[in-house]
Amino acid sequence: MGPFALHLRSDAPGLADAVRLLYAHHPAEIAPPWATVADVHAAVLRAGGLRRWWRPQVRFHLEGPSPFQPFPADHAMPLLEWGMNFGVSSRANRYLMLHAAAVAAPDDSALILPGRPGSGKSTLATALAFRGWRLLSDEFGLVRPESGMMHPFPRPTALKNEAIDALAACIPEAQMGPRYLKTRKGTVCHVQPPAASVAAMARPAWPRWLLAPQYEAGAPVQWQELDPMEAFLRLGGGAFNYELLGRTGFDAVARISDDLLGCWSLTYGDLNAAIAAINERFGVR
């Protein structure tokens, strides 16, 4: 998955089928644990004892102990995705990890989409990846501090609640996995990343624009230009490891902010209208 290799083992019913569907375009191989070199070694395993039979549960293990409470067995895929987020965020400090979605134009200029949960950044980034852009990430904007470049980390996008039907209506060709009801974040559904985005996951991109989206039902598309200092605050304030990296993180965020060609916030209430407005502004077809 981009710069990371994951070694996974599991006995959870149905998880292998979900992984094969959602990671169909990613390179994979079957190998014994002793022959595997990976950035993250993880397991999703059925709980023992009574929970193996009564209201079955699964646990996520990260190179040993489980960092989470158990999940219902039929929520194994959401547990795996959240567990991988945890594994990467705690081990990838050679990167500045922006809490942002990101897509790249055909000329490898990156559009960074920071936003809080519920802002619509994942839904918008996923839709753009099927409409002329390539997906870098829906959650982790990986920046190498020494170069300032963004490195792709394309994985299945986790959509929640109303965003699932909105994406399905806008991008009917998107391959979507099962819907998981009553998770800790509501209804969750994963979207397979486009094959072209996965094929280009070794090609970095230059951060060129920042667009902070905010979904508001029924709202027209509205752009508002942001001050470069606002861009700095949004990037640094939301980065997973900004404080941990110290001066390195500060310099990396400052470099991105200084080099940006434009910064905006975008309010939208219709996904098709937002895509059309973005593609027109940035000349992507």
C-alpha positions as YAML, in Angstrom:
chain: A
units: angstrom
residues:
- id: 1
  name: MET
  ca: [0.00, 0.00, 0.00]
- id: 2
  name: GLY
  ca: [2.12, 2.87, -1.25]
- id: 3
  name: PRO
  ca: [5.30, 2.96, 0.85]
- id: 4
  name: PHE
  ca: [4.07, 0.39, 3.39]
- id: 5
  name: ALA
  ca: [3.90, -3.39, 3.42]
- id: 6
  name: LEU
  ca: [1.36, -5.03, 5.71]
- id: 7
  name: HIS
  ca: [1.58, -8.62, 6.87]
- id: 8
  name: LEU
  ca: [-1.88, -9.84, 7.85]
- id: 9
  name: ARG
  ca: [-3.19, -13.09, 9.24]
- id: 10
  name: SER
  ca: [-6.77, -13.83, 10.18]
- id: 11
  name: ASP
  ca: [-9.31, -16.52, 10.90]
- id: 12
  name: ALA
  ca: [-12.26, -14.10, 10.87]
- id: 13
  name: PRO
  ca: [-15.11, -15.41, 8.69]
- id: 14
  name: GLY
  ca: [-15.63, -13.37, 5.53]
- id: 15
  name: LEU
  ca: [-12.62, -11.08, 6.00]
- id: 16
  name: ALA
  ca: [-10.55, -12.69, 3.24]
- id: 17
  name: ASP
  ca: [-13.35, -12.09, 0.70]
- id: 18
  name: ALA
  ca: [-13.67, -8.43, 1.72]
- id: 19
  name: VAL
  ca: [-9.91, -7.90, 1.46]
- id: 20
  name: ARG
  ca: [-9.78, -9.56, -1.98]
- id: 21
  name: LEU
  ca: [-12.56, -7.26, -3.21]
- id: 22
  name: LEU
  ca: [-11.35, -3.97, -1.76]
- id: 23
  name: TYR
  ca: [-7.64, -4.56, -2.38]
- id: 24
  name: ALA
  ca: [-8.09, -6.26, -5.75]
- id: 25
  name: HIS
  ca: [-5.60, -3.93, -7.49]
- id: 26
  name: HIS
  ca: [-2.89, -4.04, -4.82]
- id: 27
  name: PRO
  ca: [0.08, -6.40, -5.13]
- id: 28
  name: ALA
  ca: [-0.14, -9.25, -2.63]
- id: 29
  name: GLU
  ca: [1.39, -12.61, -1.96]
- id: 30
  name: ILE
  ca: [0.93, -15.48, 0.45]
- id: 31
  name: ALA
  ca: [4.02, -16.04, 2.57]
- id: 32
  name: PRO
  ca: [4.79, -17.68, 5.93]
- id: 33
  name: PRO
  ca: [5.41, -15.25, 8.81]
- id: 34
  name: TRP
  ca: [9.11, -16.07, 9.08]
- id: 35
  name: ALA
  ca: [9.67, -15.14, 5.42]
- id: 36
  name: THR
  ca: [7.80, -11.83, 5.57]
- id: 37
  name: VAL
  ca: [9.37, -8.39, 5.92]
- id: 38
  name: ALA
  ca: [6.69, -5.79, 6.62]
- id: 39
  name: ASP
  ca: [6.20, -2.37, 8.16]
- id: 40
  name: VAL
  ca: [3.19, -3.57, 10.12]
- id: 41
  name: HIS
  ca: [2.44, -7.11, 11.32]
- id: 42
  name: ALA
  ca: [-1.23, -7.39, 12.21]
- id: 43
  name: ALA
  ca: [-3.82, -10.06, 12.91]
- id: 44
  name: VAL
  ca: [-7.61, -10.09, 13.12]
- id: 45
  name: LEU
  ca: [-8.48, -13.17, 15.15]
- id: 46
  name: ARG
  ca: [-11.63, -14.66, 16.55]
- id: 47
  name: ALA
  ca: [-12.05, -14.27, 20.29]
- id: 48
  name: GLY
  ca: [-11.70, -17.39, 22.38]
- id: 49
  name: GLY
  ca: [-13.86, -18.86, 25.09]
- id: 50
  name: LEU
  ca: [-17.59, -18.32, 25.13]
- id: 51
  name: ARG
  ca: [-17.29, -15.40, 22.65]
- id: 52
  name: ARG
  ca: [-16.24, -17.87, 19.97]
- id: 53
  name: TRP
  ca: [-19.81, -19.14, 19.89]
- id: 54
  name: TRP
  ca: [-22.10, -16.64, 21.66]
- id: 55
  name: ARG
  ca: [-22.23, -13.23, 19.97]
- id: 56
  name: PRO
  ca: [-18.86, -13.95, 18.29]
- id: 57
  name: GLN
  ca: [-16.19, -11.29, 18.45]
- id: 58
  name: VAL
  ca: [-12.87, -10.54, 16.76]
- id: 59
  name: ARG
  ca: [-9.78, -8.73, 18.03]
- id: 60
  name: PHE
  ca: [-7.15, -6.69, 16.21]
- id: 61
  name: HIS
  ca: [-3.60, -7.56, 17.25]
- id: 62
  name: LEU
  ca: [-0.64, -5.37, 16.40]
- id: 63
  name: GLU
  ca: [2.58, -7.33, 16.83]
- id: 64
  name: GLY
  ca: [1.29, -8.70, 20.07]
- id: 65
  name: PRO
  ca: [-1.38, -7.18, 22.35]
- id: 66
  name: SER
  ca: [-4.63, -5.77, 21.03]
- id: 67
  name: PRO
  ca: [-4.83, -1.93, 21.15]
- id: 68
  name: PHE
  ca: [-8.65, -1.99, 20.85]
- id: 69
  name: GLN
  ca: [-11.66, -3.50, 22.50]
- id: 70
  name: PRO
  ca: [-13.11, -6.47, 20.56]
- id: 71
  name: PHE
  ca: [-15.57, -5.90, 17.71]
- id: 72
  name: PRO
  ca: [-18.50, -8.06, 16.63]
- id: 73
  name: ALA
  ca: [-17.23, -10.75, 14.27]
- id: 74
  name: ASP
  ca: [-19.21, -9.37, 11.32]
- id: 75
  name: HIS
  ca: [-17.36, -6.02, 11.68]
- id: 76
  name: ALA
  ca: [-13.93, -7.52, 10.98]
- id: 77
  name: MET
  ca: [-13.24, -5.31, 7.93]
- id: 78
  name: PRO
  ca: [-13.88, -1.97, 9.68]
- id: 79
  name: LEU
  ca: [-11.75, -3.22, 12.57]
- id: 80
  name: LEU
  ca: [-8.92, -4.08, 10.17]
- id: 81
  name: GLU
  ca: [-9.02, -0.66, 8.49]
- id: 82
  name: TRP
  ca: [-9.09, 1.25, 11.80]
- id: 83
  name: GLY
  ca: [-6.34, -0.98, 13.12]
- id: 84
  name: MET
  ca: [-4.15, -0.28, 10.09]
- id: 85
  name: ASN
  ca: [-4.69, 3.46, 10.60]
- id: 86
  name: PHE
  ca: [-3.44, 3.03, 14.15]
- id: 87
  name: GLY
  ca: [-0.47, 0.95, 13.02]
- id: 88
  name: VAL
  ca: [0.65, 3.43, 10.39]
- id: 89
  name: SER
  ca: [0.08, 6.53, 12.56]
- id: 90
  name: SER
  ca: [2.25, 5.07, 15.31]
- id: 91
  name: ARG
  ca: [5.09, 3.84, 13.07]
- id: 92
  name: ALA
  ca: [5.49, 6.13, 10.06]
- id: 93
  name: ASN
  ca: [7.28, 9.08, 11.61]
- id: 94
  name: ARG
  ca: [9.71, 9.34, 8.73]
- id: 95
  name: TYR
  ca: [6.76, 11.19, 7.17]
- id: 96
  name: LEU
  ca: [4.83, 14.23, 8.28]
- id: 97
  name: MET
  ca: [1.36, 12.70, 8.47]
- id: 98
  name: LEU
  ca: [-1.26, 15.31, 7.59]
- id: 99
  name: HIS
  ca: [-4.82, 14.55, 8.67]
- id: 100
  name: ALA
  ca: [-6.10, 15.21, 5.18]
- id: 101
  name: ALA
  ca: [-7.32, 13.56, 2.03]
- id: 102
  name: ALA
  ca: [-5.27, 14.25, -1.08]
- id: 103
  name: VAL
  ca: [-5.61, 13.76, -4.83]
- id: 104
  name: ALA
  ca: [-3.23, 14.49, -7.70]
- id: 105
  name: ALA
  ca: [-3.88, 16.07, -11.10]
- id: 106
  name: PRO
  ca: [-2.44, 14.42, -14.23]
- id: 107
  name: ASP
  ca: [0.67, 16.62, -13.97]
- id: 108
  name: ASP
  ca: [1.31, 15.32, -10.41]
- id: 109
  name: SER
  ca: [0.18, 18.53, -8.70]
- id: 110
  name: ALA
  ca: [-1.45, 17.58, -5.42]
- id: 111
  name: LEU
  ca: [-4.65, 19.03, -3.99]
- id: 112
  name: ILE
  ca: [-4.73, 18.70, -0.19]
- id: 113
  name: LEU
  ca: [-8.17, 18.43, 1.43]
- id: 114
  name: PRO
  ca: [-7.96, 18.88, 5.19]
- id: 115
  name: GLY
  ca: [-11.08, 18.63, 7.28]
- id: 116
  name: ARG
  ca: [-12.66, 17.38, 10.44]
- id: 117
  name: PRO
  ca: [-14.69, 14.15, 10.50]
- id: 118
  name: GLY
  ca: [-17.98, 14.78, 8.73]
- id: 119
  name: SER
  ca: [-16.62, 17.58, 6.53]
- id: 120
  name: GLY
  ca: [-16.98, 15.46, 3.38]
- id: 121
  name: LYS
  ca: [-13.25, 15.34, 2.54]
- id: 122
  name: SER
  ca: [-13.14, 11.54, 2.06]
- id: 123
  name: THR
  ca: [-16.27, 11.48, -0.07]
- id: 124
  name: LEU
  ca: [-15.03, 14.35, -2.24]
- id: 125
  name: ALA
  ca: [-11.54, 12.89, -2.66]
- id: 126
  name: THR
  ca: [-12.96, 9.50, -3.62]
- id: 127
  name: ALA
  ca: [-15.29, 11.02, -6.19]
- id: 128
  name: LEU
  ca: [-12.49, 13.13, -7.69]
- id: 129
  name: ALA
  ca: [-10.37, 9.98, -8.04]
- id: 130
  name: PHE
  ca: [-12.96, 8.69, -10.52]
- id: 131
  name: ARG
  ca: [-13.23, 12.03, -12.34]
- id: 132
  name: GLY
  ca: [-9.77, 12.90, -13.64]
- id: 133
  name: TRP
  ca: [-7.63, 12.87, -10.49]
- id: 134
  name: ARG
  ca: [-5.74, 10.06, -8.79]
- id: 135
  name: LEU
  ca: [-6.20, 9.18, -5.16]
- id: 136
  name: LEU
  ca: [-3.23, 9.77, -2.90]
- id: 137
  name: SER
  ca: [-5.11, 9.12, 0.33]
- id: 138
  name: ASP
  ca: [-8.45, 9.73, 1.99]
- id: 139
  name: GLU
  ca: [-6.97, 10.09, 5.49]
- id: 140
  name: PHE
  ca: [-3.16, 10.28, 5.60]
- id: 141
  name: GLY
  ca: [-1.36, 12.97, 3.63]
- id: 142
  name: LEU
  ca: [2.17, 11.57, 3.72]
- id: 143
  name: VAL
  ca: [4.88, 14.20, 3.21]
- id: 144
  name: ARG
  ca: [8.62, 13.52, 3.22]
- id: 145
  name: PRO
  ca: [10.08, 16.46, 5.18]
- id: 146
  name: GLU
  ca: [13.38, 16.41, 3.28]
- id: 147
  name: SER
  ca: [11.77, 16.74, -0.16]
- id: 148
  name: GLY
  ca: [8.36, 18.27, 0.58]
- id: 149
  name: MET
  ca: [6.69, 15.74, -1.73]
- id: 150
  name: MET
  ca: [3.51, 13.79, -1.00]
- id: 151
  name: HIS
  ca: [3.68, 10.02, -1.26]
- id: 152
  name: PRO
  ca: [0.56, 8.09, -2.25]
- id: 153
  name: PHE
  ca: [-1.13, 5.79, 0.23]
- id: 154
  name: PRO
  ca: [-4.23, 4.66, -1.70]
- id: 155
  name: ARG
  ca: [-6.48, 2.38, 0.31]
- id: 156
  name: PRO
  ca: [-10.20, 1.69, 0.38]
- id: 157
  name: THR
  ca: [-12.10, 4.77, 1.48]
- id: 158
  name: ALA
  ca: [-14.35, 4.34, 4.50]
- id: 159
  name: LEU
  ca: [-17.61, 6.20, 3.91]
- id: 160
  name: LYS
  ca: [-20.17, 6.68, 6.63]
- id: 161
  name: ASN
  ca: [-23.93, 7.02, 6.78]
- id: 162
  name: GLU
  ca: [-25.41, 9.43, 4.16]
- id: 163
  name: ALA
  ca: [-22.10, 9.70, 2.28]
- id: 164
  name: ILE
  ca: [-22.46, 6.11, 1.09]
- id: 165
  name: ASP
  ca: [-25.56, 6.75, -1.02]
- id: 166
  name: ALA
  ca: [-24.23, 10.13, -2.16]
- id: 167
  name: LEU
  ca: [-21.08, 8.54, -3.59]
- id: 168
  name: ALA
  ca: [-23.01, 5.62, -5.13]
- id: 169
  name: ALA
  ca: [-25.38, 8.03, -6.92]
- id: 170
  name: CYS
  ca: [-22.54, 10.25, -8.17]
- id: 171
  name: ILE
  ca: [-20.06, 7.49, -9.12]
- id: 172
  name: PRO
  ca: [-22.15, 4.43, -10.06]
- id: 173
  name: GLU
  ca: [-19.07, 2.61, -11.40]
- id: 174
  name: ALA
  ca: [-17.34, 2.65, -8.01]
- id: 175
  name: GLN
  ca: [-16.85, -0.82, -6.55]
- id: 176
  name: MET
  ca: [-18.26, -0.76, -3.03]
- id: 177
  name: GLY
  ca: [-17.97, -3.40, -0.35]
- id: 178
  name: PRO
  ca: [-20.58, -4.56, 2.16]
- id: 179
  name: ARG
  ca: [-22.36, -2.11, 4.42]
- id: 180
  name: TYR
  ca: [-21.58, -2.61, 8.08]
- id: 181
  name: LEU
  ca: [-24.45, -1.47, 10.28]
- id: 182
  name: LYS
  ca: [-24.30, -0.16, 13.82]
- id: 183
  name: THR
  ca: [-20.55, 0.26, 14.01]
- id: 184
  name: ARG
  ca: [-19.10, 2.76, 16.46]
- id: 185
  name: LYS
  ca: [-19.27, 5.33, 13.66]
- id: 186
  name: GLY
  ca: [-22.68, 4.38, 12.33]
- id: 187
  name: THR
  ca: [-23.09, 2.60, 8.99]
- id: 188
  name: VAL
  ca: [-19.74, 2.13, 7.23]
- id: 189
  name: CYS
  ca: [-18.99, 1.06, 3.67]
- id: 190
  name: HIS
  ca: [-15.60, 0.86, 1.92]
- id: 191
  name: VAL
  ca: [-14.88, 1.89, -1.67]
- id: 192
  name: GLN
  ca: [-12.22, 0.12, -3.72]
- id: 193
  name: PRO
  ca: [-9.62, 2.66, -4.91]
- id: 194
  name: PRO
  ca: [-9.41, 3.06, -8.70]
- id: 195
  name: ALA
  ca: [-6.94, 0.76, -10.42]
- id: 196
  name: ALA
  ca: [-5.10, 3.72, -11.96]
- id: 197
  name: SER
  ca: [-4.50, 5.26, -8.52]
- id: 198
  name: VAL
  ca: [-3.05, 2.01, -7.19]
- id: 199
  name: ALA
  ca: [-0.89, 1.51, -10.29]
- id: 200
  name: ALA
  ca: [0.65, 4.97, -9.72]
- id: 201
  name: MET
  ca: [1.17, 4.58, -5.97]
- id: 202
  name: ALA
  ca: [4.96, 4.76, -6.32]
- id: 203
  name: ARG
  ca: [4.75, 8.20, -8.01]
- id: 204
  name: PRO
  ca: [4.87, 11.13, -5.56]
- id: 205
  name: ALA
  ca: [3.17, 14.48, -6.14]
- id: 206
  name: TRP
  ca: [3.95, 18.12, -5.36]
- id: 207
  name: PRO
  ca: [1.60, 19.88, -2.89]
- id: 208
  name: ARG
  ca: [0.24, 22.78, -4.92]
- id: 209
  name: TRP
  ca: [-3.22, 23.68, -3.58]
- id: 210
  name: LEU
  ca: [-5.19, 23.45, -0.36]
- id: 211
  name: LEU
  ca: [-8.96, 23.11, -0.40]
- id: 212
  name: ALA
  ca: [-10.80, 22.71, 2.91]
- id: 213
  name: PRO
  ca: [-14.22, 21.22, 2.09]
- id: 214
  name: GLN
  ca: [-17.34, 21.46, 4.20]
- id: 215
  name: TYR
  ca: [-20.48, 19.57, 3.21]
- id: 216
  name: GLU
  ca: [-23.77, 21.31, 4.02]
- id: 217
  name: ALA
  ca: [-26.97, 19.75, 2.74]
- id: 218
  name: GLY
  ca: [-28.56, 21.89, 0.05]
- id: 219
  name: ALA
  ca: [-25.79, 24.49, 0.00]
- id: 220
  name: PRO
  ca: [-24.55, 25.90, -3.34]
- id: 221
  name: VAL
  ca: [-20.88, 25.63, -4.22]
- id: 222
  name: GLN
  ca: [-19.09, 28.53, -2.53]
- id: 223
  name: TRP
  ca: [-15.37, 29.31, -2.62]
- id: 224
  name: GLN
  ca: [-13.60, 31.46, -0.06]
- id: 225
  name: GLU
  ca: [-9.92, 32.31, -0.34]
- id: 226
  name: LEU
  ca: [-7.82, 31.54, 2.73]
- id: 227
  name: ASP
  ca: [-4.80, 33.37, 4.05]
- id: 228
  name: PRO
  ca: [-1.54, 31.33, 3.88]
- id: 229
  name: MET
  ca: [-1.37, 31.47, 7.69]
- id: 230
  name: GLU
  ca: [-4.77, 29.75, 7.81]
- id: 231
  name: ALA
  ca: [-3.34, 27.03, 5.57]
- id: 232
  name: PHE
  ca: [-0.40, 26.60, 7.95]
- id: 233
  name: LEU
  ca: [-2.73, 26.27, 10.94]
- id: 234
  name: ARG
  ca: [-5.00, 23.76, 9.22]
- id: 235
  name: LEU
  ca: [-2.08, 21.60, 8.08]
- id: 236
  name: GLY
  ca: [-0.02, 21.71, 11.25]
- id: 237
  name: GLY
  ca: [-2.92, 21.65, 13.67]
- id: 238
  name: GLY
  ca: [-4.37, 18.52, 12.12]
- id: 239
  name: ALA
  ca: [-1.16, 16.55, 11.53]
- id: 240
  name: PHE
  ca: [-0.97, 13.31, 13.48]
- id: 241
  name: ASN
  ca: [2.71, 13.73, 14.42]
- id: 242
  name: TYR
  ca: [3.35, 17.48, 14.12]
- id: 243
  name: GLU
  ca: [4.41, 17.92, 17.74]
- id: 244
  name: LEU
  ca: [6.41, 14.69, 17.75]
- id: 245
  name: LEU
  ca: [8.50, 15.83, 14.79]
- id: 246
  name: GLY
  ca: [9.22, 19.19, 16.43]
- id: 247
  name: ARG
  ca: [11.26, 21.57, 14.27]
- id: 248
  name: THR
  ca: [11.19, 19.08, 11.38]
- id: 249
  name: GLY
  ca: [7.38, 19.16, 11.36]
- id: 250
  name: PHE
  ca: [7.25, 22.95, 11.63]
- id: 251
  name: ASP
  ca: [9.67, 23.38, 8.72]
- id: 252
  name: ALA
  ca: [7.77, 20.87, 6.58]
- id: 253
  name: VAL
  ca: [4.41, 22.58, 7.14]
- id: 254
  name: ALA
  ca: [5.96, 26.00, 6.55]
- id: 255
  name: ARG
  ca: [7.48, 24.80, 3.27]
- id: 256
  name: ILE
  ca: [4.17, 23.41, 2.04]
- id: 257
  name: SER
  ca: [2.30, 26.59, 3.03]
- id: 258
  name: ASP
  ca: [4.87, 28.85, 1.33]
- id: 259
  name: ASP
  ca: [4.83, 26.83, -1.90]
- id: 260
  name: LEU
  ca: [1.05, 26.56, -2.28]
- id: 261
  name: LEU
  ca: [-0.36, 28.26, -5.37]
- id: 262
  name: GLY
  ca: [-3.78, 28.75, -3.80]
- id: 263
  name: CYS
  ca: [-5.76, 28.11, -0.61]
- id: 264
  name: TRP
  ca: [-9.55, 28.01, -0.32]
- id: 265
  name: SER
  ca: [-12.41, 26.70, 1.71]
- id: 266
  name: LEU
  ca: [-15.23, 25.09, -0.27]
- id: 267
  name: THR
  ca: [-18.80, 24.73, 0.92]
- id: 268
  name: TYR
  ca: [-20.93, 22.33, -1.11]
- id: 269
  name: GLY
  ca: [-24.20, 20.48, -0.88]
- id: 270
  name: ASP
  ca: [-24.11, 18.54, -4.13]
- id: 271
  name: LEU
  ca: [-21.23, 16.23, -5.00]
- id: 272
  name: ASN
  ca: [-21.61, 16.50, -8.79]
- id: 273
  name: ALA
  ca: [-21.61, 20.29, -8.61]
- id: 274
  name: ALA
  ca: [-18.50, 20.30, -6.40]
- id: 275
  name: ILE
  ca: [-16.62, 18.03, -8.81]
- id: 276
  name: ALA
  ca: [-17.55, 20.18, -11.80]
- id: 277
  name: ALA
  ca: [-16.45, 23.37, -10.01]
- id: 278
  name: ILE
  ca: [-13.13, 21.87, -8.89]
- id: 279
  name: ASN
  ca: [-12.30, 20.40, -12.28]
- id: 280
  name: GLU
  ca: [-13.12, 23.66, -14.01]
- id: 281
  name: ARG
  ca: [-10.93, 25.70, -11.65]
- id: 282
  name: PHE
  ca: [-7.92, 23.38, -11.92]
- id: 283
  name: GLY
  ca: [-8.31, 22.43, -15.58]
- id: 284
  name: VAL
  ca: [-8.77, 18.70, -15.00]
- id: 285
  name: ARG
  ca: [-10.88, 16.64, -17.37]
...
